[in-house]
Amino acid sequence: MPLYNFFSCCIPSRPLKKEHAFLLDMPDVVTKEIFKNLDFGSIRMLRKVCHAFRDYIDCVKPDSNLKSIEMYVLQDMIFGLLSSPSQSTEDIKFSYKKYNELCKGLWGPRYAKFKNNTFDLYVDDSLWPALKHQKSLLDELCVMTFMDLVKNRQPVPQADGRLVAQNFEMLFDSLINALESRNRLLQVKSLIISVQGGDQLIQLLRHVDLKILKSLEVYRRLETESSYYYDEDNNEFVLDLDLLKDCKNLEKLHVVRFAVCSPFRMFTHIPDLKVHMQTIYCEDVLRFMQTTENSKISVSSQIRFGEFPDKSRFMEAIGLADDGSKPVHVFPSKLSLTYHPDLKCMDFSWEHNS
């Protein structure tokens, strides 16, 4: 028997020292590779393990790699959806609701009760890690009050309306804080947002890569009134959209419950348009019609207006009489124009052969 084997058999082996692997001791390159293969739900759970790991994740900033982020506000609740581009990862539905003096947090089938304030818990647990670390292109970011989401609303009690407004203001401020903490513009294709006025919209758009933006929906935030989608006078609520002058890739612009004071010519390249303009001119409307006819997107558009100084010239150019009736005209391209003189509104749609 070899001498080494003999001593190995006769001499008791030294007990191995028990060592625990510590993730924070891993080389950064290894840890970053691990994060690349984790979805946002897994990263969120790891972030909750301990403060040291949480600080490490916030320092390394692994990409949240989300496809869409949706957030909705009620008077006593914040809820939404986080979607991942991976087909193997399920969308995460979440809600944070006031529960007596506590907060009930719900993530998918799991829930827990916390002593934290509902709003603070949501911001710390979901909004901040999701948005702050998003590096890849986001398909959609939606931040709305539930009243704006539901078009067929019932009148909202005054007290509830104030609570919704207060919660949304806090959410919007936290949204801006999260965007300001990033060292890059947020790249998103579609942005759907409720705002109180133009200042909030401009504040948000300054943190968005406008060259990437393809769709923008802006809703004036409702509090206590019950109002349908477009059927109201918006002239007292004016929105300046001059910041969009360089959005050459914008394909959809819907502005609800605001009157737009920017020149209409800024938006004539957008085929999917629903706006209430303060003033429009013949040349710009004709240019928009040309855009619609040349577009590969088959959608309906609506242009409401306050003033149309050369309306007679436009009606003559397209061969319609300006006699106060409700004319409908179908162009050779099958583009249909319906003019509502009482509403100061023009609807554009496509005629389809049956």
Contacts in CASP RR format, 6 or more apart in sequence:
PFRMAT RR
TARGET T0000
AUTHOR 0000-0000-0000
METHOD contacts of the structure
MODEL  1
MPLYNFFSCCIPSRPLKKEHAFLLDMPDVVTKEIFKNLDFGSIRMLRKVC
HAFRDYIDCVKPDSNLKSIEMYVLQDMIFGLLSSPSQSTEDIKFSYKKYN
ELCKGLWGPRYAKFKNNTFDLYVDDSLWPALKHQKSLLDELCVMTFMDLV
KNRQPVPQADGRLVAQNFEMLFDSLINALESRNRLLQVKSLIISVQGGDQ
LIQLLRHVDLKILKSLEVYRRLETESSYYYDEDNNEFVLDLDLLKDCKNL
EKLHVVRFAVCSPFRMFTHIPDLKVHMQTIYCEDVLRFMQTTENSKISVS
SQIRFGEFPDKSRFMEAIGLADDGSKPVHVFPSKLSLTYHPDLKCMDFSW
EHNS
23 31 0 8 1.000
23 53 0 8 1.000
24 52 0 8 1.000
24 53 0 8 1.000
24 56 0 8 1.000
28 60 0 8 1.000
31 56 0 8 1.000
31 60 0 8 1.000
32 60 0 8 1.000
32 62 0 8 1.000
35 43 0 8 1.000
35 57 0 8 1.000
35 60 0 8 1.000
35 62 0 8 1.000
35 63 0 8 1.000
36 62 0 8 1.000
36 63 0 8 1.000
38 46 0 8 1.000
38 62 0 8 1.000
39 65 0 8 1.000
39 84 0 8 1.000
39 86 0 8 1.000
39 89 0 8 1.000
40 64 0 8 1.000
40 65 0 8 1.000
40 66 0 8 1.000
40 82 0 8 1.000
40 84 0 8 1.000
40 92 0 8 1.000
40 129 0 8 1.000
40 130 0 8 1.000
41 82 0 8 1.000
41 89 0 8 1.000
41 92 0 8 1.000
43 57 0 8 1.000
43 62 0 8 1.000
43 64 0 8 1.000
43 129 0 8 1.000
44 125 0 8 1.000
44 126 0 8 1.000
44 129 0 8 1.000
44 130 0 8 1.000
46 53 0 8 1.000
46 57 0 8 1.000
47 53 0 8 1.000
47 54 0 8 1.000
47 57 0 8 1.000
47 58 0 8 1.000
47 129 0 8 1.000
48 54 0 8 1.000
57 129 0 8 1.000
58 129 0 8 1.000
58 132 0 8 1.000
58 133 0 8 1.000
61 132 0 8 1.000
61 133 0 8 1.000
61 135 0 8 1.000
62 133 0 8 1.000
63 133 0 8 1.000
63 134 0 8 1.000
63 135 0 8 1.000
63 136 0 8 1.000
64 129 0 8 1.000
64 130 0 8 1.000
64 131 0 8 1.000
64 133 0 8 1.000
64 134 0 8 1.000
64 135 0 8 1.000
65 84 0 8 1.000
65 85 0 8 1.000
65 134 0 8 1.000
65 135 0 8 1.000
65 136 0 8 1.000
66 82 0 8 1.000
66 83 0 8 1.000
66 84 0 8 1.000
66 85 0 8 1.000
66 130 0 8 1.000
66 134 0 8 1.000
66 136 0 8 1.000
66 138 0 8 1.000
67 83 0 8 1.000
67 84 0 8 1.000
67 85 0 8 1.000
67 138 0 8 1.000
67 139 0 8 1.000
67 140 0 8 1.000
68 81 0 8 1.000
68 82 0 8 1.000
68 83 0 8 1.000
68 138 0 8 1.000
68 139 0 8 1.000
68 140 0 8 1.000
68 141 0 8 1.000
68 142 0 8 1.000
69 81 0 8 1.000
69 82 0 8 1.000
69 83 0 8 1.000
69 130 0 8 1.000
69 131 0 8 1.000
69 134 0 8 1.000
69 138 0 8 1.000
69 140 0 8 1.000
69 141 0 8 1.000
69 142 0 8 1.000
70 80 0 8 1.000
70 81 0 8 1.000
70 82 0 8 1.000
70 140 0 8 1.000
70 142 0 8 1.000
71 78 0 8 1.000
71 79 0 8 1.000
71 80 0 8 1.000
71 127 0 8 1.000
71 142 0 8 1.000
71 143 0 8 1.000
71 144 0 8 1.000
71 171 0 8 1.000
72 78 0 8 1.000
72 79 0 8 1.000
72 80 0 8 1.000
72 142 0 8 1.000
72 144 0 8 1.000
72 145 0 8 1.000
72 146 0 8 1.000
72 149 0 8 1.000
73 144 0 8 1.000
73 145 0 8 1.000
73 146 0 8 1.000
73 164 0 8 1.000
73 167 0 8 1.000
73 168 0 8 1.000
73 171 0 8 1.000
74 145 0 8 1.000
74 146 0 8 1.000
74 164 0 8 1.000
74 167 0 8 1.000
75 160 0 8 1.000
75 161 0 8 1.000
75 163 0 8 1.000
75 164 0 8 1.000
75 167 0 8 1.000
76 97 0 8 1.000
76 98 0 8 1.000
76 118 0 8 1.000
76 163 0 8 1.000
77 95 0 8 1.000
77 96 0 8 1.000
77 97 0 8 1.000
77 98 0 8 1.000
77 118 0 8 1.000
78 95 0 8 1.000
78 96 0 8 1.000
78 118 0 8 1.000
78 119 0 8 1.000
78 122 0 8 1.000
78 167 0 8 1.000
78 171 0 8 1.000
79 93 0 8 1.000
79 94 0 8 1.000
79 95 0 8 1.000
79 96 0 8 1.000
79 97 0 8 1.000
80 93 0 8 1.000
80 94 0 8 1.000
80 95 0 8 1.000
81 91 0 8 1.000
81 92 0 8 1.000
81 93 0 8 1.000
81 94 0 8 1.000
82 91 0 8 1.000
82 92 0 8 1.000
82 94 0 8 1.000
82 126 0 8 1.000
82 130 0 8 1.000
83 91 0 8 1.000
83 92 0 8 1.000
83 139 0 8 1.000
84 91 0 8 1.000
84 92 0 8 1.000
92 107 0 8 1.000
92 108 0 8 1.000
93 106 0 8 1.000
93 107 0 8 1.000
93 108 0 8 1.000
94 105 0 8 1.000
94 106 0 8 1.000
94 107 0 8 1.000
94 108 0 8 1.000
94 126 0 8 1.000
95 105 0 8 1.000
95 106 0 8 1.000
96 103 0 8 1.000
96 104 0 8 1.000
96 105 0 8 1.000
96 106 0 8 1.000
96 118 0 8 1.000
96 119 0 8 1.000
96 121 0 8 1.000
96 122 0 8 1.000
96 125 0 8 1.000
96 126 0 8 1.000
97 103 0 8 1.000
97 104 0 8 1.000
97 105 0 8 1.000
97 106 0 8 1.000
97 118 0 8 1.000
98 104 0 8 1.000
98 118 0 8 1.000
99 113 0 8 1.000
102 113 0 8 1.000
102 114 0 8 1.000
102 115 0 8 1.000
103 113 0 8 1.000
103 114 0 8 1.000
103 115 0 8 1.000
103 116 0 8 1.000
103 117 0 8 1.000
103 118 0 8 1.000
103 121 0 8 1.000
104 111 0 8 1.000
104 112 0 8 1.000
104 113 0 8 1.000
104 114 0 8 1.000
105 111 0 8 1.000
105 112 0 8 1.000
105 113 0 8 1.000
105 114 0 8 1.000
105 121 0 8 1.000
114 121 0 8 1.000
116 124 0 8 1.000
119 167 0 8 1.000
119 170 0 8 1.000
119 171 0 8 1.000
123 171 0 8 1.000
123 174 0 8 1.000
127 171 0 8 1.000
127 174 0 8 1.000
127 175 0 8 1.000
127 178 0 8 1.000
128 174 0 8 1.000
128 178 0 8 1.000
131 175 0 8 1.000
131 178 0 8 1.000
131 179 0 8 1.000
131 186 0 8 1.000
132 178 0 8 1.000
132 181 0 8 1.000
132 182 0 8 1.000
134 186 0 8 1.000
135 184 0 8 1.000
136 187 0 8 1.000
137 187 0 8 1.000
137 188 0 8 1.000
137 189 0 8 1.000
137 212 0 8 1.000
138 186 0 8 1.000
138 187 0 8 1.000
138 188 0 8 1.000
138 189 0 8 1.000
139 188 0 8 1.000
139 189 0 8 1.000
139 190 0 8 1.000
140 188 0 8 1.000
140 189 0 8 1.000
140 190 0 8 1.000
140 191 0 8 1.000
140 192 0 8 1.000
141 186 0 8 1.000
141 188 0 8 1.000
141 190 0 8 1.000
141 191 0 8 1.000
141 192 0 8 1.000
141 193 0 8 1.000
142 191 0 8 1.000
142 192 0 8 1.000
142 193 0 8 1.000
143 171 0 8 1.000
143 172 0 8 1.000
143 175 0 8 1.000
143 192 0 8 1.000
143 193 0 8 1.000
143 194 0 8 1.000
144 192 0 8 1.000
144 193 0 8 1.000
144 194 0 8 1.000
144 219 0 8 1.000
145 164 0 8 1.000
145 168 0 8 1.000
145 194 0 8 1.000
145 221 0 8 1.000
145 222 0 8 1.000
146 164 0 8 1.000
147 153 0 8 1.000
147 156 0 8 1.000
147 164 0 8 1.000
147 222 0 8 1.000
147 223 0 8 1.000
148 194 0 8 1.000
148 219 0 8 1.000
148 221 0 8 1.000
148 222 0 8 1.000
148 256 0 8 1.000
151 228 0 8 1.000
151 229 0 8 1.000
152 228 0 8 1.000
153 222 0 8 1.000
153 226 0 8 1.000
153 227 0 8 1.000
154 226 0 8 1.000
155 224 0 8 1.000
155 225 0 8 1.000
155 226 0 8 1.000
156 164 0 8 1.000
156 222 0 8 1.000
156 223 0 8 1.000
156 224 0 8 1.000
156 225 0 8 1.000
156 226 0 8 1.000
157 224 0 8 1.000
158 224 0 8 1.000
161 223 0 8 1.000
161 224 0 8 1.000
162 223 0 8 1.000
164 223 0 8 1.000
165 221 0 8 1.000
165 223 0 8 1.000
168 194 0 8 1.000
168 221 0 8 1.000
169 196 0 8 1.000
172 195 0 8 1.000
172 200 0 8 1.000
172 204 0 8 1.000
175 204 0 8 1.000
176 203 0 8 1.000
176 204 0 8 1.000
176 207 0 8 1.000
179 186 0 8 1.000
179 204 0 8 1.000
179 207 0 8 1.000
180 207 0 8 1.000
182 207 0 8 1.000
185 207 0 8 1.000
185 208 0 8 1.000
185 209 0 8 1.000
186 207 0 8 1.000
186 208 0 8 1.000
186 209 0 8 1.000
187 209 0 8 1.000
187 212 0 8 1.000
188 208 0 8 1.000
188 209 0 8 1.000
188 212 0 8 1.000
188 213 0 8 1.000
189 212 0 8 1.000
189 213 0 8 1.000
189 214 0 8 1.000
189 215 0 8 1.000
190 213 0 8 1.000
190 214 0 8 1.000
190 215 0 8 1.000
190 216 0 8 1.000
190 217 0 8 1.000
190 252 0 8 1.000
191 204 0 8 1.000
191 208 0 8 1.000
191 213 0 8 1.000
191 215 0 8 1.000
191 216 0 8 1.000
191 217 0 8 1.000
192 217 0 8 1.000
192 219 0 8 1.000
193 201 0 8 1.000
193 204 0 8 1.000
193 217 0 8 1.000
193 218 0 8 1.000
193 219 0 8 1.000
194 219 0 8 1.000
194 220 0 8 1.000
194 221 0 8 1.000
195 201 0 8 1.000
195 204 0 8 1.000
195 218 0 8 1.000
195 219 0 8 1.000
195 220 0 8 1.000
195 221 0 8 1.000
196 220 0 8 1.000
196 221 0 8 1.000
197 220 0 8 1.000
197 221 0 8 1.000
197 237 0 8 1.000
197 239 0 8 1.000
197 258 0 8 1.000
198 239 0 8 1.000
198 240 0 8 1.000
201 218 0 8 1.000
201 239 0 8 1.000
202 240 0 8 1.000
202 243 0 8 1.000
205 243 0 8 1.000
205 244 0 8 1.000
206 243 0 8 1.000
210 243 0 8 1.000
210 244 0 8 1.000
210 246 0 8 1.000
210 247 0 8 1.000
211 246 0 8 1.000
211 247 0 8 1.000
211 248 0 8 1.000
211 249 0 8 1.000
212 249 0 8 1.000
213 247 0 8 1.000
213 249 0 8 1.000
213 250 0 8 1.000
214 249 0 8 1.000
214 250 0 8 1.000
214 251 0 8 1.000
214 252 0 8 1.000
215 250 0 8 1.000
215 251 0 8 1.000
215 252 0 8 1.000
215 253 0 8 1.000
215 272 0 8 1.000
216 244 0 8 1.000
216 247 0 8 1.000
216 250 0 8 1.000
216 252 0 8 1.000
216 253 0 8 1.000
216 254 0 8 1.000
217 252 0 8 1.000
217 253 0 8 1.000
217 254 0 8 1.000
217 255 0 8 1.000
217 256 0 8 1.000
218 239 0 8 1.000
218 254 0 8 1.000
218 255 0 8 1.000
218 256 0 8 1.000
218 258 0 8 1.000
219 256 0 8 1.000
219 257 0 8 1.000
220 234 0 8 1.000
220 237 0 8 1.000
220 256 0 8 1.000
220 257 0 8 1.000
220 258 0 8 1.000
222 257 0 8 1.000
227 257 0 8 1.000
229 256 0 8 1.000
230 256 0 8 1.000
230 257 0 8 1.000
230 274 0 8 1.000
230 276 0 8 1.000
230 302 0 8 1.000
230 304 0 8 1.000
232 257 0 8 1.000
234 257 0 8 1.000
234 258 0 8 1.000
234 259 0 8 1.000
234 276 0 8 1.000
235 259 0 8 1.000
235 278 0 8 1.000
235 306 0 8 1.000
237 257 0 8 1.000
237 258 0 8 1.000
237 259 0 8 1.000
238 258 0 8 1.000
238 259 0 8 1.000
238 260 0 8 1.000
238 261 0 8 1.000
238 278 0 8 1.000
239 255 0 8 1.000
239 258 0 8 1.000
239 259 0 8 1.000
239 260 0 8 1.000
239 261 0 8 1.000
240 260 0 8 1.000
240 261 0 8 1.000
240 262 0 8 1.000
241 255 0 8 1.000
241 260 0 8 1.000
241 262 0 8 1.000
241 266 0 8 1.000
241 267 0 8 1.000
242 262 0 8 1.000
242 266 0 8 1.000
244 250 0 8 1.000
244 253 0 8 1.000
244 262 0 8 1.000
244 266 0 8 1.000
244 267 0 8 1.000
245 266 0 8 1.000
248 269 0 8 1.000
250 269 0 8 1.000
250 270 0 8 1.000
251 270 0 8 1.000
251 271 0 8 1.000
251 272 0 8 1.000
251 297 0 8 1.000
252 270 0 8 1.000
252 271 0 8 1.000
252 272 0 8 1.000
252 273 0 8 1.000
252 299 0 8 1.000
253 267 0 8 1.000
253 270 0 8 1.000
253 272 0 8 1.000
253 273 0 8 1.000
253 274 0 8 1.000
253 275 0 8 1.000
254 272 0 8 1.000
254 273 0 8 1.000
254 274 0 8 1.000
254 275 0 8 1.000
255 274 0 8 1.000
255 275 0 8 1.000
255 276 0 8 1.000
256 274 0 8 1.000
258 276 0 8 1.000
259 276 0 8 1.000
259 277 0 8 1.000
259 278 0 8 1.000
259 306 0 8 1.000
260 275 0 8 1.000
260 276 0 8 1.000
260 277 0 8 1.000
260 278 0 8 1.000
261 278 0 8 1.000
263 284 0 8 1.000
264 277 0 8 1.000
264 279 0 8 1.000
264 280 0 8 1.000
264 281 0 8 1.000
264 284 0 8 1.000
264 285 0 8 1.000
264 288 0 8 1.000
264 303 0 8 1.000
265 281 0 8 1.000
265 283 0 8 1.000
265 284 0 8 1.000
265 287 0 8 1.000
267 273 0 8 1.000
267 275 0 8 1.000
267 288 0 8 1.000
268 284 0 8 1.000
268 287 0 8 1.000
268 288 0 8 1.000
268 291 0 8 1.000
269 291 0 8 1.000
270 291 0 8 1.000
271 291 0 8 1.000
271 292 0 8 1.000
271 295 0 8 1.000
271 297 0 8 1.000
271 299 0 8 1.000
271 301 0 8 1.000
272 297 0 8 1.000
272 299 0 8 1.000
272 301 0 8 1.000
273 288 0 8 1.000
273 301 0 8 1.000
273 302 0 8 1.000
273 303 0 8 1.000
274 301 0 8 1.000
274 302 0 8 1.000
275 302 0 8 1.000
275 303 0 8 1.000
275 304 0 8 1.000
276 304 0 8 1.000
276 305 0 8 1.000
276 306 0 8 1.000
277 303 0 8 1.000
277 304 0 8 1.000
277 305 0 8 1.000
277 306 0 8 1.000
278 305 0 8 1.000
278 306 0 8 1.000
278 307 0 8 1.000
279 305 0 8 1.000
279 306 0 8 1.000
279 307 0 8 1.000
279 308 0 8 1.000
279 309 0 8 1.000
280 303 0 8 1.000
280 305 0 8 1.000
280 307 0 8 1.000
280 308 0 8 1.000
281 308 0 8 1.000
281 309 0 8 1.000
281 310 0 8 1.000
282 310 0 8 1.000
282 311 0 8 1.000
282 313 0 8 1.000
282 314 0 8 1.000
282 317 0 8 1.000
285 303 0 8 1.000
285 314 0 8 1.000
285 346 0 8 1.000
286 314 0 8 1.000
286 317 0 8 1.000
288 301 0 8 1.000
288 303 0 8 1.000
289 331 0 8 1.000
289 335 0 8 1.000
289 337 0 8 1.000
289 348 0 8 1.000
292 301 0 8 1.000
292 335 0 8 1.000
292 348 0 8 1.000
293 331 0 8 1.000
293 333 0 8 1.000
293 335 0 8 1.000
298 350 0 8 1.000
300 347 0 8 1.000
300 348 0 8 1.000
300 349 0 8 1.000
300 350 0 8 1.000
301 347 0 8 1.000
301 348 0 8 1.000
301 349 0 8 1.000
302 345 0 8 1.000
302 346 0 8 1.000
302 347 0 8 1.000
302 348 0 8 1.000
303 345 0 8 1.000
303 346 0 8 1.000
303 348 0 8 1.000
304 343 0 8 1.000
304 344 0 8 1.000
304 345 0 8 1.000
304 346 0 8 1.000
305 344 0 8 1.000
305 345 0 8 1.000
305 346 0 8 1.000
306 344 0 8 1.000
308 314 0 8 1.000
308 344 0 8 1.000
311 322 0 8 1.000
312 322 0 8 1.000
315 321 0 8 1.000
315 322 0 8 1.000
315 327 0 8 1.000
315 339 0 8 1.000
316 322 0 8 1.000
318 329 0 8 1.000
318 331 0 8 1.000
318 337 0 8 1.000
319 329 0 8 1.000
320 327 0 8 1.000
320 329 0 8 1.000
320 339 0 8 1.000
321 327 0 8 1.000
324 341 0 8 1.000
325 341 0 8 1.000
326 338 0 8 1.000
326 339 0 8 1.000
326 340 0 8 1.000
326 341 0 8 1.000
327 338 0 8 1.000
327 339 0 8 1.000
328 336 0 8 1.000
328 337 0 8 1.000
328 338 0 8 1.000
328 339 0 8 1.000
329 336 0 8 1.000
329 337 0 8 1.000
330 336 0 8 1.000
330 337 0 8 1.000
330 351 0 8 1.000
331 337 0 8 1.000
334 350 0 8 1.000
334 351 0 8 1.000
334 352 0 8 1.000
335 348 0 8 1.000
335 349 0 8 1.000
335 350 0 8 1.000
335 351 0 8 1.000
336 348 0 8 1.000
336 349 0 8 1.000
336 350 0 8 1.000
336 351 0 8 1.000
337 346 0 8 1.000
337 347 0 8 1.000
337 348 0 8 1.000
338 346 0 8 1.000
338 347 0 8 1.000
338 349 0 8 1.000
339 345 0 8 1.000
339 346 0 8 1.000
340 346 0 8 1.000
340 347 0 8 1.000
END
